[in-house]
Amino acid sequence: MVPTCGVPYLERPGRRRGERIVRQALVDPTVTRSSILSDVGVPVVPQTISKRLAEANLQSKCPVRILPLTPKHRRLRLQWCHARATWNATDWQNVVFSDESRFVWGIDDNHVRVWRRPGERYNSTHVVARHTARTADRYVDNILRSHVGSFLNGHPGEIFQQDNARPHTAPVAQDFLSHVQTLPWPARYPDLSPIEHVWDHLKRQMPLCHSVHDFEMAVQCGSICLRTTSDV
């Protein structure tokens, strides 16, 4: 052990190691505990890393996923809003919003996490780019044909909304929706869709699932809770 008697508190080795741990998380918010552990240079238990980060008010959180916007994107977004500035609640009630989200069985979601303090959710160093991987054929077979088509047939006059993900704009998807009234959607405009907020609330209520049956039961329960909350 390194003697610390008579050494000022701020100069003790343990204090310096703690500052180095915090500094690594601030410089690279995506750094993992194992990387910090290997970079400290001296044996440190994982609990020490967690403790030092907690003392600095740094918490492990999922980063916000954003879509980079060009000046053209911003101009089209503004034009879209101006064109529907006079819509009232009745107009929006005719819109069927749609979206997909990713759910994972078990505890390993293979997602990147970042170290941040409360209030730093949207800092540029704590966000990552979004991307999709669903194919157009799967989108048509598993969603449009299986669910959307039958729903819209039973609700004539409804306007279907979908974002501009590649599977949505693919010819096979456009052909399927050729006889459906759709809502034009600006590129990279996920924040207007209310379903984005529904996913957030639903995932917060979702328990750990290990099977499709568990997942379906949890979604049904979560949907009931959301409906009850919205009625209050």
N, C-alpha and C positions, 0 to 999 in steps of 0.2 A: 504494500500500500504506500501511496505517496503521502508523506506527512503534511498535514494542513494546519497544525497548531501555529498560531501567530500569523497565518496568511489571510489577508482580507477575503471576505466571503465571495466577492465578485471575481477574485482571481483564482479560486480553487478549481482544480481540474474538473470536478463534477459539474460545476457551474458553467465552465467553458464548453464541456461536452453538450450540456443542455442547450446552450446558445447555438452550437453548431447544428444540432438536430432541428431546431426551429428554423434556422437560416436555410437549411436544405429544403424544407417544406415550403418556405416563402419563395425561394428562387425557382423551384420546380414543383408546383402544386400537385403534379401527378406522380411524384416520387412515392415508391412503396416503402413499407416498414423494413422489408428485407434489404432494399437498396440503402436506406439510411443506416441500417445495422452494419452493412459492409463498409460504408464510407466513414463511419465514426472513427475507426482505427483501433479501438480498444473494445474488449468484451463488454457488451451491454445487453441486458435482457430486454425482450420486446415490451415488457410492462413499463420499463423506464422511458422508452420512446413514446409510448402512448401517454404517459404521465406528463412528460415535458411538453408535448404538443397540446395536451388539454390545458396545462398551465398558461400556454400562450393563446388559449381560446381558439385553437385550430381543431376542426372536426372533419372527419372523413365523410364526404358527400359525393353523390353522383353529379358530374358536371352538366350544365345546361347545354343542350344541343341546339345550335343555331344554323341558319342558312345565310351565307354571305350575300349581301345585297349590293348590286351595282346601281349607278344613277338611273339606268333604264328601269330596273326593278322598282325603284322608289317612285319614278314617274308613273308607271303603270298602276302601281298600288293606289296612288293618289287619284288617278283618273277613275279607277274602279269605285272608289269610295264616293267620289263626287256624283257618279252616275246613279248611285243608290242612296243618296243622302236623304231623299224624301220618302223612302220606304218606311212603313209603319209596322206595328207588331203583326197585323194580319198578313202583310206581304211576307214577312219572315217565317210565319207559321206554315207557309206553303213550301218551304224549302226543307228537303230531306238531306241533312248533313251526313257525311260518311267519312270514315277514317279507319285505319288499321293500327294496331299496337302490338308490341312484342311482349309475350309472357314466357317465363322460364320455369321448368320443373326443377325442384331442388333449390340449393342455396348458391351455386356458382353460376352467376349470370354472365361471366366473362366480360364485364364492363369495366371501363376505366373509371377510377375515382380520383378526386382531388382533395387536397387539404385547403380549407378556407375557414374564415371567421364568419359569424353571423352578419348578414348585410352585404356579403361579397359574392352572392350567387351569380350576378351578371357581369362580374369583372371579366375583362377580355382574357385573362390567364386561366379562367375557370370554366371556359366553354369550349366545346368541340363541335366539329362539323357533323351534320346529320347525313345519313345516306339510307337507301332502301335496297332490299335484295329480292323482293317478291317478283316473280315473273308474270308476264301478261296473261299467259295461258292459265296459270293457277288463280290469278285474280278473277278472270272471267268464270272459270269452272267453280271455284270455291266460294266466291262472293256474289258476283253479278247474277249468274244463272241460278245459284242455289238460294239466294236471299233477296237481292235487290229487285230482280225482275218480277217475282211474284208479289212483293210488297207494293211496287209501283202500279202493277196491274189492278190491285185492289184499292188504289188511291188515285184516281184520275185527276189530272190538273196539278199534281205535285211536281216540284222542281227538284231534280237530283243534283247534289253537289259532290264533287270529288276534287282532290288537289291534282297537281300536275306531275305526280310521280310517273316514272316511265311506264309502268304497267297500265296506268290509267289513260295515258295518251297514245298507247300502242294501237295500231290499226284494228286488231282483233277486239279490243275493248271499245273503240269508237264505233265499230260496226254493230256491236251488241246494243249500244245505246243510241243508235241512229234514229229510233222512233221515240226517244225519251227527251223531254225538255230538260236541259241541263243548265246550271248556273255557271257562266264564265268565271274562271278563277285566275287571278294574277299569279305569275310564277313566284315561287318561294313566299307563299303567304299563308303559313299554317296558323298564325296567331289569331285570326278572325274566327276560325271554326270553334264552336263551343265544345265539340267533342274532345278537343285537346285538354280542356279542363276536366271533363268527365273522366278521361283516362287517369289523370293525376289523382283525383279523389278515389277512384275505384282501386287503383294500385295501392293506395295507402291503407285501404281496408282489407286487401286481399291477404289471406293467411298463406302459409307455405303449402304448396300443392305438389304432389308426387305422381298424379295420374290425371287423365282427361276427366274422369268422373269427379274427382276432387275439385278440379278447376271449374267445371260446369256448375257444380253446387255453389262454389264460392262466388262465381259471377252472378248467379241468380240472387244470392243473398245480398251481394253488393249492390245490385240493381234496385232491389227493394229498399235498401237503406238510402240510396241516392234519391229515389222517388219520394220517400217519406221526408227526407230533409228538404227537398225542393218544395214540398207542399206546406211546410211549416211557415 
